[in-house]
Every structure is written in C-alpha cells, then in structure tokens.
Amino acid sequence: MQVTEWIAKHWPILVVLIPLISAPLIILLKSKKNALIITRTIAIINLVIAPLAPVKPYSYSIGDWIPPIGIEYVLDEMNYLFIILMNIILLLFCTNLKPIENKVLNFIEEGYENIFFAVLVLAHAGFTGILITGDIFNAYVFIEISSLASYALISMNKNKYASVSALEYLIIGTIAATFILIGIGMIFSITGTLNMKHIATLLSENYSSKISKIGILLIIAGILIKVAIFPLNFWMIRAYNAANSTILTYIAAISPISGFYLLIRIIHSVIGWDIFNSLGLNTALSIMGCATIITFSSLTIKSYRLKNLILFSSAIQIGYLCIMIANSQNISQIIQYICADSLMKFILFYFLAQLESEIEIVDVQDLYGIAKKYPTLSITMTLNIISNMGLPITVGFFNKMNLLNSTIQNKQFWYFAAIIIASVVAIEFNFRILRNMYLGEKQDAPTIINQSYISLVCATSVSFLLIFCGKI
Amino acid sequence: MVVVASTIIKTLLITGLLASLAPFLLASHRRVMPKILILSILAYVVETITATYFYIYGGRASWLIVSFDFINIEFALEPLSLIFLNLLSGLWLLSVIYSIYYMRAIRDLHYEKFISFLGISIFAASIIALSRNLFTMFIGYELLTLCTLPLIGYYGLHHPQINTYFRTLTFTATGLFLPLIFLVQYFAGTVQFTLGGVIPLNTPPLLGHLLLFMTIFGIAKTALYPLYRWLPAAMIAPYPVSALLHAVAVVKAGLFCIFKIIIYIFGFDYLQSLVSYFDWPIYLACFTMLFAGYKAVTHDSIKNILAYSTISQLSLVLISAFLFIESSMIAAITQMIAHSLAKIVLFFAAGRFYAATKFSHLSQMKGLGIKLITPTIFFIFASLSLIGIPPFIGYYSKSIIIESVRYHEYGALIKGVIYLASALSAIYLFKIIYYLFSESEEELYIPSIDENSIFNKFHKANNYGMDIAIALCCILMMTFPIINNFLHSLLWSVL
C-alpha cells in the first residue's frame, strides 16, 4: 500500500528518472543482452506504474522547492496519454528484435552494441522529460538531451549519406534549440520566471511589450523547425531518407509527439490562446500547414519509392496537425490526432523496416506478392493504409472529420479546400501502395526476416481504440 | 401508437453482418456453409419484412450508436429505407443462390471470400439504407466502395480498370460528397435527415447550385455523364458481381443516396425554386441517357451493352427524380426497382451463357438461344420489361415517368428523349436476342454439356440451380405490380 502511495507521489519524476538512470547503467553493464533487457524493463515498468498515476492535474515540486522558484513537473490530461503511448512505442520497438540485430547492431563494433541502447534510452528520457516538465527552461534542457541522442541514432546507418544528413539535422536542430533558448531568455527578462503557469499569469498582463512578443515568436519558430513544417522541413526528409528505417520506427513515431505536445503546451498553457491569436500566429501556422500539405501532396504524385511516399505522407500529416492546432481549441481531439498519427508512422516505418531486411531500395513494385505471402502483415497494413487515406471507419477518418470541422467552424474555407484536395491525393498514393501489395505472385515477394507481427497488430489495435479516446 | 425501439435495427444490422461473415467463419465446413448462409440470409429477409410491417403498424425505430462531438452514427427506419432494404435482402438471397451455383459451374471452388464480400457489400448498402444523417450515409457509401473493390478485382488487381473504378468513386466521394456534408452542417446547422429538407429557403441560389452540383457529382455511383466510365470498367468482375453492382448494391445505393438527399436535405420546395433559374440536372440526365444508349448500340460485348444500358436507365430514374415533385419521385423509385429486377435477370442469364460457353462476345453466341432455351426466355422477358412493353413492369414505371414529365416546362422535349432512348434500348437488346437465335456457321461447342463427362451430374445440378435463381428473379419481376400498390401506400405516407 505504501509502495503504491510512494509511486503515486513521485510518479512524474519516476517516468523520467528510470530511463535517465538506466542509460549509464546500460553502459556500465557492457552487454548487448543486458542492455536489451533493461530497455524493455524501462518500458514495462513505466507502463505498469501508469495506472498508479496521481489524480490529474497534479503538480510535483522537485526537492520540495515551491514551484515558481523550484522546478515543477506537471501531470494533466494533456500529457498523461502521451507518456503511456511513448512507453508503448518503446516496448513495441524492442520487440522488433531481428531488424535491430541485422540492420543496426551489425554496423556497430563488437562489444559496443550496448551504446546503441544507452543512446536510445537517453533519447527516451529526454522525450519523456519534455512531456512532463512544467518549467520552460527544463523543457529546453530535455529538448537538447533528446536531440543529441536523436542525432546519434539518425547517423547509425551504413548509408554514406547518413552522417552528412545527421550533421545537417544537428545544425538545424541546434539553431532551432537556440531560437527556443533566446525566446526563453527574452520572456524571462520580462516576467522574471521560468515556471510555465507563472509565465502565463504574468504574460497576460504585459505581453504588449515588444521583447515578449519576439520571445514568443522565437519559441514558436524554434518548435516549428523541430516539428518540421514546410519551409523548414527538407532537413527532415533528407535525414530520414538517409537514416535507418528500423531506428525511424522509434524516432519518427516519438518526435512528433514531443514537438506537437510542446506546441500545444506553449499555446494553451503558457502564452494563452488569445495572445496566440492576437499575434496572428494561428493564421501563420495554418498557412504554413496548408503549404506543407500542398507541396508534399504534389511531391507524392510522381513518387514511386516507398520510403519517399511514407516520408511525404508523414510530412502531410504534420501539415494537417498544424492546421488543426491553429484552428481547434479541443485539446482531446488534437491529442487523439497526434497519438493516431504517431502510431501510424510507427506501423508504416515498421513495415518498411521489415521489407528492407532483404532488399536495398524499396519501390512500390517490390511489394508484389506481399499479400499472398504474408496475410497477417498485409491485413494490418491494409487497415492502416485505409486509415491513412481517411476512409471510414478508421481512426484516420474520424481525425480527418475533426480536422475539417475545426476549419469550417472558423470559416476557413481555403484551408478546408486544401485539406480536401490533399485527401484526394492521399487516396491516390495510398492506393498505389495498397494495390501493389495485392498484385503479383507469392514468389515475387521479398523475404521478411522477422515474421512475428505482434507489435504491428498491437499498434494497429491501439490506434483503432483511439477512436473512442475523445469519448473518455 | 408510436413505439420507439432500437432492437429491430440492431438485429437487422447484426444479422446482416453475421450472414455476410458466415462464409469466412465457416470456410472449413464446406458442406454446411451454403445451407447456413442461405438460412441466415433468409432470416435477414424475414427481419426486413418484419421491420416493414412494424413500420406500417405505427412502430418507429432509431438507434444512435455513437456520437463524437458533431459526428453521429445513427440509424432509423423510414419508408425509403424499408423499400431499399427489402430490395437488397430479396435480391441478396437470390444472388447468393445464383453465385454459389455459378462459381461451381465455372469450377472456382474457393468462393468463400467472394460470397463474403458480396454480403459485406450488401451490409454496407444497408448502412446507407438505414442511415439517419449524412455522415452515416457517407460511411456506408465509402465502405461500399471499399468492399466492392476485392469483388471487382476478383480476377486480379492488375487490370487498369480497377484504378478507374476506385479513383472515380473515391475521388468524387472525398472531393465533393465529404465537403457537402460539412457545408450542409455549416449552412443548415444539421445533417440529420428531416422531412421537407434542412437547407433554409433563403439560401442564395449560387450556393444552392453548388450544393446540388456536389450532390450530383459527388455521388458518382449514379454514373452521370462525365463520371460514367467506372461502370463499364467494373465489368471485369464475374457475372454475379456485375449483377449485384447493377441491380442491387452499388448503382442503386447511389440513386438511393440522391433520393434521400433530395427529399430529406434539400426538400422539394427549395429545389423547385432553385431549378426555376437554371434546370441543368435534368438536361444532364437527358444527355447521359441518349449518350449511353448510343454507346450501348455501338458495343459488341454483352457485358458492355448491359453496362451502358444501366447508365441509360439510371439516367431515366434521375430524370424523374430531378423533376423534384412528389409523384415523380415515386415514379423514380418504381422505375429503380423495376430496373433492378429486370437487370438482375439479364445479368444472371448472361452469366448462365458465360458459364456454359465461356463466351461473352455477341458474335460468339450465335445460336445459343436454342441450346439454352430456359435462360433465353427469361432474358427476353427481362428485355421486354426494360424496353417498356405493356404487360411487364417496365411499361408501368416508364408510363408514370412520362406522365409526371408533363409538369416540366419542356416536358415534350424530355418525353421525346425518353421515347428515343427506349427505341435505342430496343435496338441493343433485340440485337442480343437476334444474335442468340441467329444461325451460326460452325457447330456451337458447349463444353459443359458433355454427356461423357464425369462431372455431368454436377453440371446439370449447377445449371438447374442457376436457372431456378433466374426464374425466381423473373417471377419477382412479373409479380411486382402486385407489390407495387403496397409500395405506393408506404411512399405516400412519407412524401
């Protein structure tokens, strides 16, 4: 009884601390096997203690320093689901063993494989920290932790472009983080505090000063570079294109959660919806979102490489999310959208990683015969592709309905039209993938090493359960 | 007394779903599968009839499954849906009986998936039938497109026609039908089907025309002029699927969506005022009717002739519906059912010819009429009905359409178009019959009627089974005038 109480009391710090402490532990233990066990255990422990979470909203002050002075961790409806989902994704990623073994660990010098897991767990700690913290500078620290770890993860590929694009990712990511840091500094100079709630109360009184406005703009700009929105997202396409698909199942699924979470947290809990609107940021965000979906929809039309299609489709989803965040105040719908999107990316990249276990470049034509050879895989993929198309009665359909509704409620008919056009294009290129899966004969299909699709089926069912997330 | 009950809708939908999944679930028990399947579909038929009587005696039913903020998935019983449901369930039973024998006759014994998707398509169509708002209807509409895809691609998805089919239907649905829902929600405040329409009468005509445009082209399943190509493209499917597409599920679902939107979303009053400025829908339908009739005459494959004939007949239904008056709407519904019954007989008979000879081109079918006399007779009956020759139902429905056309400004012109299209339909249908009875130069070889074959017995059984299914459809078609009075009383209660 006391243990559960203790866990409930320290829940917000535990979810960060467990992975953060495990990272050096993995390095010390020096064994691939132990590293894997520890990584799985982290995810399992975090999932087991998830139901013990204290009553929301809950404020945790580190070292019993009273919040505006000390660092505060916050647990509420906005981040609880994300934290659970992140650990689910980590767990599912670790079940994906054979591709990790074949595509990642083989390229690492023998005896140092545990470093990979240490970096992974460090990234996980950083991403979880972004979600839980209520202190804006602490959030910056976690952004840096997670980014540094992701640069290392992205560069782990045999591909010669991997290190170059990881360097590019590093430069852009550092610039974005610097923007955020300067913004934080400016807001600190006006308000004299780093606590998000405290900033919110102080900023609403004197946000008219130019410095605070510039501070807000810099923070938002930094986050937008991090989430990769249109003019600033070609680094993401290049980096992910060169990166290892197996690692992308984790990175591509997790990083939008943290990025978009930070965006909605800053908008709704720090600067406030009214200030956000009065600065015209919602219009800017929607226009950038529209530009993203139109650009990448047009890029998908002539693309036949599976990885490009998946990357473009995730860029389009980012555009949708930006439009939704700019137009909707219904946080639970946004959360549902982000969760579904992240799971969808997990599934798509997992599928890609499975295919890449044998062949190098995967064109859509390489999918021939998949449906006949791997029925389970193809059924799950079909459901996901239908969801990606936004056809009923999948989670993607309901998300698209919410998105369209949010634009039409704000009388933004141009955004509405852009989304409709992008949806039509999405049907086109997703059908290209779907159709190729069902073409061809059994012997055309590429060999897939890991034939247990537990994680895929789990991810699909979780994403479909999310339809009812808004109801709860 | 008005009783509100959701049980009747729940049982209808669950029985429909179970019956459609039965072949999947019983795939390992091949002997009992057809029996259980037919019994469960019979249960579905009985339930629809019960629901109809339940409604006639004052019962009302609605079922709200789930409500997300503004998206409600809700079902309700109302006269139009009951008519469509009865049509669906009856023809589902007959087409499943036919399909089983057909698949056996063409020696494709792994037909569980096929029958199952046939059922799921019917299930999706019954979602459309029972829908209470535009959202539910849209869900059913898109599900129907998705479920028919494996049926059309039954002989492989490599045909480019699959692309035409899927793209035309989903692009228009997502590009026009989906925004329509949101625009209606925005301008009318609700997407619930309400008698008399939900769109306010003071909506500007330009917007009204835009919404009407989105309705007519968004629901591409009605195959109006620029969007008709998917229907001939879908002819790569096996015959029972074509029959289902044309007679029951897909095109009729499209028509039904149009009817429901006209009656319950726009309302006749608003549409009357709208088309008084510019009456483009009816001219489009007239043009499509003639165009498709002409195309049917020029084609030589029996499937293509029947496909273009369907497009032509659908336009006739739409001409009647686009008059936007109560009596013409009833005429349209009557014509829709008459066409369903006639078309299913035509396709079943054509499938019977195909199963016997593996031929579908007219020139290869010379002399077939004498060898396979039973299906040929049914084929002739259905053709006569489709053309509109007196004792058959087609005459009746066509005559009431012509009667209601006189209310239109250019009634004489439209009447002329209908007569011309009927003449064209007579040409292309009699062309088929002429080929069936004409003398062929060489002896017609019919592989399945081979006396020495050890499969002979089974072949005979399959052929009789198919003939019986066609005969049942034909009987349904002949006795339709009797049911018709009942139908009218049901319809007048709503309109």
Interface residues (C-beta under 8 A of the other chain):
Chain A: N330 Q333 I386 M389 G390 L391 P392 I393 F397 F398 M401 N402 L404 N405 I408 F416 A417 I420 I421 S423 V424 I427 E428 F431 R435 Y438 L439 G470 K471
Chain B: V66 F68 D69 F70 I71 F135 F138 I139 E142 L143 L146 G153 G156 L157 H158 I162 N163 F166 R167 T170 F171 T174 G175 L178 P179 F182 L183 Q185 Y186
